[in-house]
Structure formats: C-alpha cells, structure tokens
Amino acid sequence: MSLKLPYIIRYIIIILLLSLSVKFFFSGFYKLAIEETKGTIDINVENKKKIKEVLNKLKTIKSEENIKKIDDIKLIKNEIIIKIKKDDTLNNILSPYFINKKIKNLIINEIGKEIKLKNLKINQKLFLYKNLNGVISKIIIPLNFSTDLVIDIFKDNVSGKKLKLDILKEYESKKFIIKSSIYKDGKDAQVPLTILSNAIRLYSYDIDFQREIRKGDEFEILYEVFYNKQRKSILFGEIKYINLILQKQKNEFFHFKTNEGYDYFDREGKNIQRSILKTPLDGAKISSPYGKRTHPISGYTKMHKGVDFAAPKGTPVFAGGNGVIEFVGRNGGYGKYIRIKHNSQYKTAYAHLNSYIKNLHKGQRVNQGEIIGFVGSTGKSTGPHLHYEIIYLGKQINPKQLKLLPTKKLKDEELKTYKNEINKIYSNFLFYIYE
C-alpha cells in the first residue's frame, strides 16, 4: 500500500495541472478575442473613410502594375473596332478616346513611324482595347495579312512594335469538267475567284477562251491557302500547279523559283510567259474578231484591224507586255486610247476605254499584266468593249497568227532541280484532290 501512494499523488498533480492549463487557455483566448473585437469595431467606426481611401489606392496601384500582364494574357474587358471612312484622320478617330492631347499625339507619332498617315485606306480597321479599368491600353492596326502594328499605352508611355502573326499554310486541289466556261464551272466547283482570275491570265498567252475551249474539256489546279488564326481570315496564295486539258491535250504549268525569281514553266522547263498577251483582260468574250466585217455604226464593209472583247464597263485592262507608254489620250473614233511600244518591232493598242489608271503618262514604263485602264465605250462604239490591236512593224496583225517563243528555258542543273520539284508539286496535287 505504501508503494502505490506516490503513484496516486503523481496522477492527482497531473490532473490538477491539466485543469489549470485549460482554464488559463480559454480565459486568455476569450480576453484576446474581446480586445481584438473592440479594436476592430473602433477602427471601422472611426477610420472607415481612411481605410476606404487606402484600399482604393492599393487597388489602383495593383491594377496599374498589372495592366500589361492582363493585356498580355488577353484578359481584356472591351474591344472597339473602328473602320476608317472617307476624310477620316487619326486625330479625329482617336479624339473621343483620348482626352489627353499629349498621349494622343504620342500615339499618332508612333503609328506614323510605320504607316503614312495620308495613305490610310477606306474601310481599314483599327482595334482599340480597354483594360479592366475601362482605359484604352492597346491599339492594333493590321499592316498586312501576317503582320500587326501594336501600340501599347501605359500611363504616359506609348510604344509601338510589329507583331508577326501565326499563319498556317495549306493547299487545296480542284478538278472539274468544263460544261460552260472556266469561270462559271470553276465558281461552281468552289475555286476562289482570285485564283480563277489568275488562272485565266496564265493561259491568256496562248489560249483563245472563246474558240479553243469545248464542252467536256478538263481543268485541274493546286493552290496555296493561308489561315490567319488570330483574325480568323483566309488568304489565297500562288497557283502551284495548273492543267487545262483541251481535247485530251494537256497544258500543264508549274510554279518554280529560278535565280531570277518565281515563274511558271511547262514540263519541259519552258517559260509560260510570251512577249505579248493575246487576251489583255480577264474572262472576256470576243465580240468581233480580226478581219473583214460590216461596221456596226457606218454600215460599210471594211477591215477590222483588231479584236473586240465584250466586257462590263470598268473591267480592268492589262498591259499586253513590258514596254513604254507611247500614247495616252483621246484618239478620234478610238475614244480614250493607249498605245504601248514593246520593242523595235511590236506595239499594242487599247481603245474605247472608260478611263486610265491614275497618273498614267507618256514615257512611263509598264510591266506585262499591269493594269493600265478600264473597259468603256468612248469614241465610235455601240457598247462597253475593248478594241485590242497588236502592231508588228507598223501594221496591225491578227493576234491568232502571233507565234512568240518563250522568254526563258531552264537548262542544266536548274532544269534538273526543276524536274525534282515538279514531281513533288504534282504529288501534292494528287494528295489534296483525293484526301
């Protein structure tokens, strides 16, 4: 019994100590809570306005510090899209959004480093972005399909930079049977109009679209397609392969880069380009061929020393070849008239035009395929059309009889490289047509 007593005393002491500890703990905690609550109540009552001001300042500072971060991760509250209209200026466009003239002028100066302000195009878009405080902090102006000009505005600082956009390149192949015309059947086959126009132009060196194309002929094409992810827009690029099958006879051309730049060649490496175009406008029909005819106005039978192409008023007219403008202006019954000297032997003439390309003048050098004027019905004319003449040694000749050699033929290593390249291009055509 005497041996167990110390153990009993020890247990009693431990229990007492634990009880006292619990009591002091809750007592202190309760007192602390009361003091803290009192302090909080006092602060809220006495300094409510001051705290609100401090919190607002902190909020403003925090927002200003994070404006750039917010913009970078595209946490943008609002987007404003502005289309430029006639007689608009950047000053007028930006004034409603920037009261601070200094900031506005800094923005205009920054934009002016990359864009000539006088050359702003009608319908060109400007994108203005607000940060979370409702302040314009970024302006984006598309420079071209793949590049944006980005203007960042942070407090009194304005900076600009060019931003290359992510562009995805793909290809599309199309193949169809001609039932009516390349243009109509191509449109029905969902070939883009820009691609169709370029295709027609490529064949305008050698093909008479009205006389040589027949029902049942075939058309094949491979062209580039570029996707702009940010703007969700599409741009059609170069035609890489094209084949117009006339009465089972292939007319193939491939896009290839030589030492002089890109051009089109047939399978043998002969350049598609000739020194003069037979058809200097897109999609037109011959309304009156070269040769004797009864004149629609005078009623007399006389020699028609050119080819008339029926086309809507305003249709662009292309230079038939590289050369120098020899005459531009009114020329009697020809109406508004252009004549181009190509070399010592050949000239081309364009009559009954509605108007000329802006600033066209005598002595100006032009390139084949460049727009020089627009179809009209000036002079002695019964309706909108282009009268086109090819002049050889001072005399008008029949364009159908014009036999011109290619301007270039690939040889040696360049031809070998070309042969390898066109195999890849044709494989791409087959892959995308059957995918």
Secondary structure, DSSP 8 states (H G I E B T S, - for coil): -TTTHHHHHHHHHHHHHHHHHHHHHHHHHHHHHHHHHHHHHHHHHHSHHHHHHHHHHHHHHHHHHHHHHHHHTT--SEEEEEE--TT--HHHHHTTT---HHHHHHHHHHHHTTS-GGG--TT-EEEEEE-TTS-EEEEEEEEETTEEEEEEEETTEEEEEEEE--EEEEEEEEEEE-SS-HHHHHHHTT--HHHHHHHHHHHTTT--TTTT--TT-EEEEEEEEEEETTTTEEEEEEEEEEEEEBTTB--EEEEEEETTEEEEE-TTSBBS--SS-S--STT-EEEE-SEEEE-TTT--EEEE-SEEEE--TT-EEE-SSSEEEEEEEE-GGG-EEEEEE-SSSEEEEEEEEEEE-TT--TT-EE-TT-EEEEEB--SS-SSSEEEEEEEETTEEE-GGG-----S-B--HHHHHHHHHHHHHHHHHHHHHHH-
